[in-house]
Amino acid sequence: MVSTRLILLFSLLLILSPLRAIEVRGLHDASVPVPDHSEAAREVALAQGIGEVLTRLTGESDPVADPVLAPLMGEAARYLQQYRYEPDPAGEGLQLRLHFDPVALADALRTVGRSIWGEERPLTLVWLAREEHGKRQLVAASDGGPEIEALAAAGRRRGLPLRLPLLDLAERSRISVADVWGGFYEPLIGASERYGAKAVLIGRVFPVLGGAWRGRWELRVDGEARNWEATGESEAAVIRVGVEGAAEVLAARYAQSAVAMGDTLELRIGDVTTLEGYVRVLAYLRSLSGVADAQPVQVESDALVCRLVIKAAPSQVTGLIALGDTLERIVPGGGGVHSLPEYRLLP
């Protein structure tokens, strides 16, 4: 069962998230139920916990089945930094809270050639329509049903920040459950703009014969669409597959492949006219997980040229920049006349 604290935190994220990118914390943490304090139980929990962490960091849904990642799971104790026992929030037994070393794990993943999905992750808006007892309805951020709990658990497991629409009067006048169910996506994409979400996940879940559930999912990101279906023994299982499918697509897009340390990328940022703007630009670029350092190499009256020491491919670094609301890319033909990639500082 998902803890009450987690559900509350997830609900706050659904309601309050204002940005299209979220800096996700706790990617290297796991909580695993254990029957006792024995070493045998701890070893089993360690393997399960590092599996969860590797899933969040790589996007790989089943690390134990990956011959490259499986050896890391076998050496879980080597990467363990802290652990402690706590009462299980469900009220039964214990849970083991684990924290794995971010630096050691990152080094290990780069050594075996695996990309790493950093803390900057795209805010994903979820339009979820569900059918039960012959009635269809859209799920809103203010709802409190088991589907919210299922979304919270799946989002936590994959480190994916999710948000549900408010479905206030303005939205209900523009969007209906028939739009989601019938695949009329243009109204949904238009209504999604108010949330500034980078990705939009659209799901339809419904019961089928024999007590099972089925889901049809579509993820839209950067003008592209991916579709998949799922069948499970419960609604929660189908929702979990929907979120996991979205996480796999987004991890493939944003996870950072290792590059040779010392590789650089230069950018020109316009609309930098004050010292405050200058500081904002450098602080933002240095905060990105794919950037080791950022230094100014040229200062103009209203612009700044920066040289980045990067830890990921240039295209992945520019993708990380696009996730935030600090810099906006100036596309070719949009006024850019310089040979360097051009951005402007947003207010």
KEKE-205449 format. One record per residue: x, y, z of N, C-alpha, C in turn; residue number from 1. Coordinates in steps of 0.2 Angstrom, whole numbers. Layout:
KEKE-205449
GUNU   npx   npy   npz  capx  capy  capz   cpx   cpy   cpz num
GUNU     X     Y     Z     X     Y     Z     X     Y     Z NUM
...
***
This chain:
KEKE-205449
GUNU   npx   npy   npz  capx  capy  capz   cpx   cpy   cpz num
GUNU     4    -6     0     0     0     0     4     6     0   1
GUNU     2    11    -4     6    17    -4     5    21     2   2
GUNU    10    24     5     9    28    12     5    34    11   3
GUNU     2    36    17    -2    42    17     2    48    15   4
GUNU     8    48    18    13    54    16    14    54     9   5
GUNU    16    49     6    17    49    -2    11    51    -6   6
GUNU     5    49    -4    -1    51    -7    -2    58    -7   7
GUNU    -1    61    -1    -1    68     0     4    72    -4   8
GUNU    10    70    -4    15    73    -8    13    73   -15   9
GUNU    11    67   -17     9    66   -24     3    71   -26  10
GUNU    -2    71   -22    -7    76   -23    -5    83   -24  11
GUNU    -1    85   -19     2    92   -20     5    93   -26  12
GUNU     9    88   -29    12    89   -35     7    89   -41  13
GUNU     2    85   -40    -3    86   -45    -6    93   -46  14
GUNU    -7    96   -40   -11   102   -40    -7   108   -41  15
GUNU     0   108   -38     4   114   -38     9   114   -43  16
GUNU    11   109   -46    17   109   -51    16   115   -56  17
GUNU    20   120   -56    20   125   -61    24   125   -67  18
GUNU    29   121   -67    34   121   -72    34   114   -76  19
GUNU    36   115   -82    36   109   -87    42   104   -85  20
GUNU    47   106   -81    52   101   -79    52   101   -71  21
GUNU    53    96   -68    53    95   -61    60    92   -59  22
GUNU    63    95   -54    69    92   -52    67    86   -46  23
GUNU    68    80   -48    65    74   -44    71    72   -39  24
GUNU    69    72   -33    73    70   -28    72    63   -26  25
GUNU    77    60   -22    75    53   -20    76    48   -25  26
GUNU    80    49   -31    80    44   -36    85    38   -34  27
GUNU    89    39   -28    94    34   -26    91    31   -20  28
GUNU    85    32   -18    82    29   -12    77    24   -13  29
GUNU    76    19    -9    71    14    -9    69    12    -3  30
GUNU    62    10    -2    60     7     4    57     0     3  31
GUNU    59    -5     6    57   -12     4    55   -15    11  32
GUNU    49   -18    11    46   -22    16    51   -28    18  33
GUNU    52   -29    24    56   -35    26    53   -38    32  34
GUNU    54   -45    33    50   -48    38    54   -48    45  35
GUNU    60   -46    45    64   -46    51    71   -42    50  36
GUNU    75   -42    55    82   -39    55    87   -43    52  37
GUNU    86   -49    50    91   -54    48    95   -52    42  38
GUNU   101   -54    42   105   -53    36   102   -56    30  39
GUNU    99   -61    30    96   -64    24    91   -60    21  40
GUNU    86   -57    26    81   -53    23    84   -46    21  41
GUNU    89   -44    24    92   -38    21    95   -39    14  42
GUNU    98   -44    13   101   -46     6    96   -46     1  43
GUNU    90   -49     2    85   -49    -2    82   -42    -4  44
GUNU    82   -38     2    79   -31     1    84   -27    -3  45
GUNU    91   -28    -2    96   -24    -5    95   -25   -13  46
GUNU    94   -31   -15    93   -33   -22    87   -30   -25  47
GUNU    82   -30   -21    76   -27   -24    76   -19   -24  48
GUNU    79   -16   -19    80    -9   -18    85    -6   -24  49
GUNU    90    -9   -25    95    -7   -31    91    -8   -37  50
GUNU    87   -13   -38    83   -14   -44    79    -8   -45  51
GUNU    75    -6   -40    71     0   -41    75     6   -43  52
GUNU    81     7   -40    85    13   -41    87    13   -48  53
GUNU    90     7   -51    92     6   -57    87     8   -62  54
GUNU    81     6   -61    75     7   -65    74    14   -66  55
GUNU    74    18   -61    73    25   -61    79    29   -65  56
GUNU    85    26   -64    91    30   -67    92    28   -74  57
GUNU    90    22   -76    91    20   -83    85    19   -88  58
GUNU    79    19   -85    73    18   -88    72    11   -90  59
GUNU    77     6   -88    76    -1   -89    71    -4   -84  60
GUNU    65    -7   -87    60    -9   -83    62   -15   -78  61
GUNU    66   -19   -81    68   -26   -78    75   -26   -77  62
GUNU    79   -23   -73    86   -23   -73    89   -30   -72  63
GUNU    85   -34   -68    88   -41   -67    88   -45   -73  64
GUNU    84   -44   -78    84   -47   -85    90   -45   -89  65
GUNU    93   -39   -88    98   -36   -92   105   -39   -90  66
GUNU   108   -42   -94   115   -45   -92   120   -40   -91  67
GUNU   119   -34   -93   124   -28   -91   122   -26   -84  68
GUNU   116   -25   -82   114   -22   -76   114   -27   -70  69
GUNU   112   -34   -72   112   -39   -67   118   -39   -62  70
GUNU   124   -39   -65   130   -39   -60   130   -33   -55  71
GUNU   127   -28   -57   127   -22   -52   122   -24   -46  72
GUNU   117   -27   -48   112   -29   -43   115   -34   -38  73
GUNU   120   -38   -41   123   -43   -37   128   -40   -32  74
GUNU   130   -34   -33   135   -31   -29   132   -25   -26  75
GUNU   125   -25   -24   121   -20   -21   125   -17   -15  76
GUNU   127   -21   -11   131   -19    -4   136   -14    -6  77
GUNU   140   -15   -11   145   -11   -13   143    -3   -14  78
GUNU   137    -2   -16   134     4   -18   130     7   -12  79
GUNU   129     3    -7   124     5    -2   128    11     2  80
GUNU   125    16     4   128    22     8   125    22    15  81
GUNU   118    21    15   115    21    22   109    17    21  82
GUNU   107    14    27   101    10    28    98    11    35  83
GUNU    92    10    36    89    10    42    82     6    42  84
GUNU    80     4    48    74     0    48    68     5    51  85
GUNU    62     4    49    57     9    51    50     4    51  86
GUNU    45     6    55    39     3    55    36     4    48  87
GUNU    33    -2    45    29    -1    39    23     4    40  88
GUNU    23     9    35    17    13    36    10    10    35  89
GUNU    10     4    32     4     0    32     2    -3    39  90
GUNU     7    -3    44     5    -5    50     7   -12    52  91
GUNU    10   -15    47    12   -22    48    20   -23    46  92
GUNU    23   -26    51    30   -27    50    35   -21    49  93
GUNU    40   -22    46    46   -17    45    47   -16    38  94
GUNU    50   -10    37    53    -9    30    60    -6    31  95
GUNU    64    -8    26    71    -6    26    72     0    21  96
GUNU    74     6    24    75    12    19    82    12    17  97
GUNU    83    12    11    90    11     8    92    18     4  98
GUNU    98    20     5   101    25     1   107    23    -3  99
GUNU   107    23    -9   113    21   -13   117    27   -15 100
GUNU   124    26   -16   128    31   -17   127    34   -25 101
GUNU   125    40   -26   124    42   -32   130    42   -37 102
GUNU   136    45   -34   142    45   -38   145    38   -40 103
GUNU   145    33   -35   147    27   -37   143    23   -42 104
GUNU   136    24   -41   132    21   -46   133    24   -53 105
GUNU   133    31   -53   134    34   -60   141    32   -63 106
GUNU   146    31   -59   152    29   -62   151    22   -65 107
GUNU   148    17   -61   147    11   -63   143    10   -69 108
GUNU   138    14   -70   133    14   -76   137    17   -82 109
GUNU   141    22   -81   145    24   -87   150    19   -89 110
GUNU   153    16   -84   158    10   -86   155     5   -90 111
GUNU   149     3   -89   146    -2   -93   142     1   -99 112
GUNU   143     7  -100   140    10  -106   133    12  -106 113
GUNU   130    12  -100   123    14   -99   121    21   -98 114
GUNU   116    24  -102   114    31  -101   111    32   -94 115
GUNU   111    38   -91   109    40   -85   103    45   -86 116
GUNU    98    44   -83    92    49   -83    93    53   -76 117
GUNU    95    60   -77    96    64   -71    90    66   -68 118
GUNU    91    71   -63    85    73   -59    80    78   -63 119
GUNU    83    81   -68    78    85   -72    74    81   -76 120
GUNU    67    81   -75    63    76   -79    56    80   -81 121
GUNU    54    78   -87    48    82   -89    42    81   -85 122
GUNU    39    87   -84    32    86   -81    27    83   -86 123
GUNU    24    78   -84    19    75   -88    12    75   -86 124
GUNU     8    78   -90     1    79   -88    -3    73   -90 125
GUNU    -7    70   -86   -11    64   -87   -18    65   -88 126
GUNU   -21    64   -94   -28    64   -95   -30    57   -95 127
GUNU   -34    55   -89   -36    48   -88   -43    48   -88 128
GUNU   -46    44   -93   -53    42   -93   -54    35   -90 129
GUNU   -59    34   -86   -60    27   -84   -67    25   -84 130
GUNU   -68    19   -85   -75    16   -86   -76    11   -80 131
GUNU   -82    12   -77   -83     7   -72   -91     7   -71 132
GUNU   -94     0   -71  -101     0   -70  -105     3   -76 133
GUNU  -102     3   -82  -105     6   -87  -104    14   -88 134
GUNU  -101    17   -83  -100    24   -83   -93    26   -84 135
GUNU   -92    32   -88   -86    34   -90   -85    41   -86 136
GUNU   -79    42   -84   -77    49   -81   -70    50   -82 137
GUNU   -69    57   -82   -62    59   -82   -59    60   -74 138
GUNU   -53    59   -73   -50    59   -67   -47    66   -66 139
GUNU   -49    69   -60   -46    76   -59   -41    76   -53 140
GUNU   -37    81   -53   -32    82   -48   -35    82   -41 141
GUNU   -41    84   -40   -45    84   -33   -48    77   -31 142
GUNU   -48    73   -36   -51    66   -34   -47    62   -29 143
GUNU   -50    58   -26   -46    54   -21   -47    46   -21 144
GUNU   -48    44   -27   -50    37   -28   -43    33   -28 145
GUNU   -44    26   -29   -38    22   -29   -34    23   -36 146
GUNU   -37    26   -41   -33    27   -47   -28    32   -45 147
GUNU   -29    37   -41   -24    42   -38   -18    38   -35 148
GUNU   -20    34   -31   -15    30   -27   -11    26   -32 149
GUNU   -14    23   -37   -10    19   -42    -5    23   -46 150
GUNU    -7    30   -48    -3    34   -51     3    36   -47 151
GUNU     1    37   -41     7    39   -36    12    34   -36 152
GUNU    10    28   -35    15    22   -34    19    21   -40 153
GUNU    15    22   -46    19    21   -53    24    27   -54 154
GUNU    22    33   -53    26    38   -54    32    38   -49 155
GUNU    31    36   -43    37    36   -38    41    30   -40 156
GUNU    39    25   -42    43    19   -44    48    21   -50 157
GUNU    45    25   -55    49    27   -61    52    34   -60 158
GUNU    51    37   -55    54    44   -54    51    49   -59 159
GUNU    45    48   -61    42    52   -66    37    57   -63 160
GUNU    38    64   -64    33    69   -61    27    69   -65 161
GUNU    21    68   -62    15    68   -65    10    73   -62 162
GUNU     5    75   -67     0    80   -64    -6    78   -68 163
GUNU   -12    79   -64   -18    78   -67   -21    85   -68 164
GUNU   -26    85   -73   -29    92   -74   -34    94   -69 165
GUNU   -35   100   -68   -39   103   -63   -47   101   -64 166
GUNU   -48   101   -71   -55   100   -73   -60   104   -70 167
GUNU   -58   111   -70   -62   116   -67   -68   118   -72 168
GUNU   -72   123   -71   -77   124   -75   -75   126   -82 169
GUNU   -70   130   -83   -67   132   -89   -65   126   -93 170
GUNU   -62   121   -90   -60   115   -94   -65   110   -95 171
GUNU   -70   110   -91   -76   105   -92   -80   108   -98 172
GUNU   -80   115   -99   -84   117  -105   -80   116  -111 173
GUNU   -74   114  -111   -70   113  -117   -68   105  -118 174
GUNU   -68   102  -113   -66    95  -113   -71    90  -110 175
GUNU   -72    85  -114   -77    80  -111   -74    73  -111 176
GUNU   -77    68  -107   -74    61  -107   -74    58  -114 177
GUNU   -79    61  -118   -79    58  -125   -73    60  -129 178
GUNU   -70    66  -128   -64    68  -131   -58    63  -130 179
GUNU   -58    61  -124   -52    56  -122   -54    49  -125 180
GUNU   -60    47  -124   -62    40  -126   -62    40  -133 181
GUNU   -64    45  -137   -64    44  -144   -58    46  -148 182
GUNU   -53    48  -144   -47    50  -147   -46    56  -151 183
GUNU   -51    61  -149   -50    68  -151   -45    72  -147 184
GUNU   -39    72  -150   -34    74  -146   -33    82  -146 185
GUNU   -35    85  -151   -33    92  -152   -36    96  -147 186
GUNU   -42    95  -144   -44    99  -138   -40    98  -132 187
GUNU   -38    91  -131   -34    90  -125   -27    93  -126 188
GUNU   -24    93  -132   -17    97  -132   -18   104  -131 189
GUNU   -23   107  -134   -25   114  -132   -26   116  -125 190
GUNU   -30   111  -122   -31   112  -115   -25   111  -110 191
GUNU   -20   107  -113   -14   106  -109    -9   111  -108 192
GUNU   -10   116  -113    -5   122  -113    -5   126  -107 193
GUNU   -11   126  -103   -11   130   -97    -6   128   -91 194
GUNU    -4   121   -92     0   118   -87     7   118   -88 195
GUNU     9   120   -95    16   120   -97    19   113   -96 196
GUNU    16   108   -97    18   101   -97    22   100  -103 197
GUNU    28    97  -102    32    95  -108    29    89  -112 198
GUNU    26    84  -108    23    78  -111    16    77  -109 199
GUNU    12    74  -113     5    73  -111     4    66  -112 200
GUNU     1    62  -107    -1    55  -107    -8    55  -107 201
GUNU   -11    51  -111   -18    50  -112   -20    43  -111 202
GUNU   -24    41  -106   -26    35  -105   -33    33  -105 203
GUNU   -35    27  -107   -42    25  -106   -42    18  -103 204
GUNU   -45    17   -97   -45    11   -94   -52     8   -92 205
GUNU   -53     2   -93   -60    -1   -92   -59    -8   -91 206
GUNU   -65   -11   -87   -65   -18   -86   -67   -22   -92 207
GUNU   -64   -28   -92   -66   -33   -97   -68   -40   -94 208
GUNU   -71   -44   -98   -73   -51   -95   -68   -54   -91 209
GUNU   -71   -57   -86   -66   -61   -81   -63   -57   -76 210
GUNU   -65   -51   -75   -63   -47   -69   -56   -43   -71 211
GUNU   -54   -44   -77   -47   -41   -79   -49   -33   -81 212
GUNU   -43   -30   -82   -44   -23   -85   -40   -22   -91 213
GUNU   -42   -17   -95   -38   -16  -101   -37    -8  -101 214
GUNU   -31    -6  -104   -29     1  -105   -27     2  -112 215
GUNU   -28     8  -115   -26    11  -121   -22    17  -119 216
GUNU   -16    18  -121   -12    23  -119    -9    27  -125 217
GUNU    -8    33  -124    -4    37  -129     0    43  -126 218
GUNU     6    43  -128    11    48  -125    12    53  -131 219
GUNU    11    60  -130    13    65  -134    19    69  -131 220
GUNU    24    70  -135    30    74  -133    33    77  -139 221
GUNU    34    83  -139    38    87  -144    35    85  -151 222
GUNU    28    85  -151    25    84  -158    24    77  -160 223
GUNU    27    72  -156    27    65  -158    22    61  -154 224
GUNU    20    55  -156    15    51  -152    17    44  -152 225
GUNU    17    41  -146    18    34  -146    12    31  -142 226
GUNU    10    25  -145     4    21  -142     6    14  -140 227
GUNU     2    12  -135     3     5  -132    -4     3  -129 228
GUNU    -4    -3  -128   -10    -6  -124    -8   -10  -118 229
GUNU   -12   -11  -114   -10   -16  -108   -17   -19  -105 230
GUNU   -16   -25  -103   -21   -29  -100   -18   -32   -93 231
GUNU   -22   -31   -88   -20   -33   -81   -25   -36   -77 232
GUNU   -23   -38   -71   -28   -41   -67   -32   -36   -63 233
GUNU   -30   -30   -63   -33   -24   -59   -32   -18   -63 234
GUNU   -36   -13   -61   -35    -6   -64   -28    -3   -62 235
GUNU   -26    -4   -56   -19    -2   -54   -14    -5   -58 236
GUNU   -14   -11   -60    -9   -14   -64    -9   -11   -71 237
GUNU   -15    -9   -74   -15    -6   -81   -13     1   -80 238
GUNU   -14     5   -75   -11    11   -74    -4    11   -73 239
GUNU    -1     6   -70     6     5   -69     9     4   -76 240
GUNU     6     0   -80     9    -1   -87     9     6   -91 241
GUNU     4    10   -90     4    16   -94     9    21   -92 242
GUNU    10    21   -85    15    26   -83    22    23   -84 243
GUNU    23    16   -84    30    14   -86    31    14   -93 244
GUNU    26    14   -97    27    15  -104    29    22  -106 245
GUNU    26    27  -103    28    34  -103    35    35  -101 246
GUNU    37    32   -95    44    33   -92    49    30   -97 247
GUNU    48    24  -100    53    21  -105    54    26  -111 248
GUNU    48    29  -114    49    33  -119    53    39  -117 249
GUNU    52    42  -112    55    48  -110    62    47  -108 250
GUNU    63    42  -104    70    40  -103    75    39  -109 251
GUNU    72    36  -114    76    35  -120    77    42  -123 252
GUNU    73    47  -122    74    53  -125    79    58  -121 253
GUNU    78    57  -114    82    62  -110    88    59  -106 254
GUNU    88    52  -106    94    50  -102   100    52  -106 255
GUNU   106    53  -102   112    56  -104   117    50  -105 256
GUNU   119    49  -111   125    45  -113   131    48  -111 257
GUNU   136    44  -109   142    47  -106   146    50  -112 258
GUNU   150    55  -111   155    58  -116   161    59  -113 259
GUNU   166    60  -117   173    60  -114   173    67  -110 260
GUNU   175    66  -104   176    72  -100   180    77  -103 261
GUNU   178    84  -103   182    89  -106   178    91  -113 262
GUNU   174    87  -115   170    89  -121   166    96  -120 263
GUNU   166   100  -124   163   107  -123   157   108  -128 264
GUNU   153   113  -126   148   116  -130   147   123  -129 265
GUNU   147   127  -134   146   134  -133   139   136  -136 266
GUNU   136   141  -132   130   144  -133   130   151  -133 267
GUNU   126   155  -137   125   162  -136   118   163  -133 268
GUNU   118   167  -128   111   169  -124   110   176  -125 269
GUNU   105   178  -128   103   185  -129    98   187  -123 270
GUNU    96   194  -123    92   197  -118    95   196  -111 271
GUNU   102   196  -111   105   197  -105   108   204  -104 272
GUNU   104   208  -100   106   215  -100   107   217   -93 273
GUNU   107   213   -88   108   215   -81   113   210   -78 274
GUNU   116   212   -72   120   207   -68   116   202   -66 275
GUNU   110   203   -64   105   198   -61   104   193   -67 276
GUNU   103   195   -73   102   190   -78   108   186   -80 277
GUNU   114   189   -79   120   186   -80   121   180   -75 278
GUNU   120   182   -69   120   177   -64   115   171   -65 279
GUNU   109   173   -67   104   168   -68   106   163   -73 280
GUNU   109   165   -79   111   161   -84   116   156   -82 281
GUNU   121   158   -79   126   154   -77   124   149   -71 282
GUNU   120   151   -67   117   147   -61   113   141   -64 283
GUNU   109   143   -69   104   138   -72   108   133   -76 284
GUNU   113   135   -80   117   130   -84   121   126   -80 285
GUNU   124   128   -74   128   124   -70   124   119   -66 286
GUNU   117   121   -65   113   116   -62   111   110   -66 287
GUNU   112   110   -72   110   104   -76   114    98   -75 288
GUNU   111    93   -75   114    86   -73   119    84   -79 289
GUNU   118    87   -85   123    85   -90   128    90   -91 290
GUNU   129    95   -87   134   100   -87   139   100   -81 291
GUNU   145    99   -82   150    99   -77   152   106   -75 292
GUNU   152   111   -80   154   118   -78   151   122   -84 293
GUNU   150   129   -82   148   134   -87   152   140   -86 294
GUNU   156   143   -91   160   149   -90   158   154   -96 295
GUNU   158   160   -94   157   165  -100   164   166  -104 296
GUNU   163   166  -110   169   167  -114   168   174  -118 297
GUNU   162   177  -118   162   183  -122   155   187  -119 298
GUNU   156   193  -117   151   197  -114   149   202  -119 299
GUNU   143   203  -122   141   208  -126   136   213  -122 300
GUNU   134   218  -125   130   223  -122   123   220  -120 301
GUNU   120   215  -124   114   212  -122   114   204  -123 302
GUNU   120   201  -123   121   194  -124   127   192  -120 303
GUNU   127   185  -120   132   181  -116   134   175  -120 304
GUNU   140   174  -122   142   167  -125   145   163  -119 305
GUNU   143   157  -118   145   153  -113   148   146  -116 306
GUNU   154   144  -113   156   137  -114   155   133  -109 307
GUNU   151   127  -111   149   122  -106   154   116  -106 308
GUNU   156   114  -101   160   107  -100   154   102   -99 309
GUNU   153    98  -104   147    93  -104   149    86  -102 310
GUNU   144    83   -99   144    76   -97   140    72  -101 311
GUNU   136    74  -106   132    71  -110   132    73  -117 312
GUNU   129    70  -122   130    72  -129   127    79  -130 313
GUNU   129    83  -134   126    90  -135   119    90  -136 314
GUNU   116    86  -140   109    85  -141   105    84  -135 315
GUNU   108    80  -130   105    79  -124   105    85  -119 316
GUNU   111    88  -119   111    94  -115   106   100  -118 317
GUNU   106   101  -124   101   105  -127    94   103  -125 318
GUNU    93    97  -125    86    94  -123    85    96  -115 319
GUNU    90    95  -111    89    97  -104    87   104  -103 320
GUNU    91   109  -107    90   116  -107    82   117  -109 321
GUNU    80   114  -114    73   115  -116    68   113  -111 322
GUNU    69   109  -106    65   106  -101    63   112   -96 323
GUNU    68   117   -95    67   122   -90    63   128   -93 324
GUNU    62   133   -89    59   139   -91    63   145   -90 325
GUNU    70   144   -91    75   149   -90    77   152   -97 326
GUNU    78   147  -101    81   149  -108    76   146  -113 327
GUNU    76   150  -119    71   148  -125    76   148  -131 328
GUNU    75   143  -135    79   142  -141    77   147  -146 329
GUNU    81   150  -149    80   154  -155    81   150  -161 330
GUNU    76   148  -165    76   143  -170    79   147  -176 331
GUNU    82   143  -181    85   146  -187    79   149  -191 332
GUNU    80   155  -193    75   159  -197    71   163  -192 333
GUNU    72   162  -185    68   166  -180    72   172  -178 334
GUNU    77   175  -182    81   180  -179    88   179  -177 335
GUNU    90   173  -177    97   171  -175   101   172  -181 336
GUNU   107   175  -180   112   176  -186   119   174  -184 337
GUNU   119   171  -178   126   168  -176   127   161  -178 338
GUNU   133   159  -178   134   152  -180   133   147  -174 339
GUNU   133   150  -167   132   146  -161   125   145  -160 340
GUNU   123   139  -157   116   138  -155   114   144  -151 341
GUNU   108   147  -152   106   154  -149   100   152  -145 342
GUNU   100   156  -139    95   156  -134    93   163  -132 343
GUNU    88   164  -129    86   170  -125    84   169  -118 344
GUNU    86   174  -114    84   173  -107    77   175  -106 345
GUNU    73   171  -103    66   172  -102    65   177   -96 346
GUNU    60   181   -95    59   185   -90    58   181   -83 347
***
